[in-house]
Amino acid sequence: MIEATLVHPVSGDAIYEAPGLYSPTIRRGTNWIFTIALVSFHLGALAALFCFRWSALVAFAVVWILAQNVGIAMGYHRLFTHRGYATPKWLEYCIAVCGTLALQGGPIYWVAVHRMHHKYTDKAGDPHSPRDGKWWSHMGWIMDGSLRNEAEVLKQYAPDLSRQHFYVWLDKNHWIPLTTVGLSLFAFGGWSWMLWGAVMPVTIGLHVTWMVNSVTHLWGGRRFSTSDDSRNNLLVALLTGGEGWHNNHHANPVSARHGLAWYEVDLNYFGICLLKRLGLAKHVKAARLEIKPGKRRE
């Protein structure tokens, strides 16, 4: 039998409790503003295929790493939501700005939704459980759900960020960094750079992140017998840099390390380790597998 323990255990839970049970899976009709924006980004990503340049692919890679790996995975998820490690405040702010480049909402919104997911995982109140439908868990919850309009409810799940003026401002104006990057790319590289460096990363990144909500609660292996449907999915792990080891994560949510076995590649954790070696990250909480003596390896 394999168990996981934290190298640096924490006191208390990183997920904040909110009074009462709130079920955000209520359908309130299509969010047309988001839907039109989503369709526009998909059309832009399609157009990017007809104006390919190698320099544009470099722009895509740079923005992808900053937005998806540094911003969403290392930042919004492992740093802000679960406090799996700590950084200097100036670096924390920079990572938060990188997270907005993914256009998945501001830090308060993203963190609150994810903490809500952990509190009610695959139960009534989970914002995006596949038990409400595969389509719902992937895109339906954000296209047709009511959660985005519940600002006061979300604040209850991210009081640590809601008390800081910078995050309040960034949450309201999370579109500004990507707009600035997009216009800058257009100025220096034309349509090709803008479509590949701003539109394409957002479009693919949205689906990759949504796959963590949907696919990793439907298909994959389960190392830990958690009370939810979380699973370890290799494909999602490869696409996200390590977020696909979702069963590992739900069993050890405050761990900054998601890939626990040697073959479970976790590039996002490698990035956190790099920050630690540079003296820019501390209090890194890392789960590790331990095989109990006399127990059979599963």
Number of C-alpha atoms within 10 A of each C-alpha: 14 14 13 16 15 17 13 14 15 14 6 7 11 15 21 18 13 15 8 6 9 14 15 20 22 13 14 11 10 15 15 11 9 13 14 11 11 16 12 14 20 17 14 19 20 15 17 21 13 9 14 15 15 10 14 22 16 14 21 21 15 13 24 23 18 20 28 29 24 23 26 30 25 28 30 29 23 26 25 26 26 21 23 26 22 19 20 11 9 9 13 19 16 13 22 27 26 25 30 27 29 30 23 18 19 24 29 25 24 22 26 24 24 23 22 26 19 18 17 19 21 20 17 15 18 24 29 31 27 20 16 17 13 17 13 21 24 23 18 18 23 20 21 20 21 19 21 17 9 11 12 8 17 22 19 16 25 26 13 14 20 19 11 10 10 12 20 17 12 20 21 14 13 23 17 15 17 23 14 13 16 21 16 14 21 17 12 10 17 15 20 23 28 24 28 29 28 29 26 24 25 27 21 18 21 17 14 21 22 17 23 24 25 24 24 26 24 19 14 20 15 16 17 19 11 14 11 16 20 31 25 29 25 20 16 22 23 16 16 24 23 26 34 32 32 29 26 25 22 21 21 21 22 27 28 28 28 31 26 17 11 7 7 17 20 22 21 26 24 16 15 26 18 13 14 17 11 9 11 15 18 16 16 24 21 22 25 18 13 12 13 11 8 7 9 9 10 7
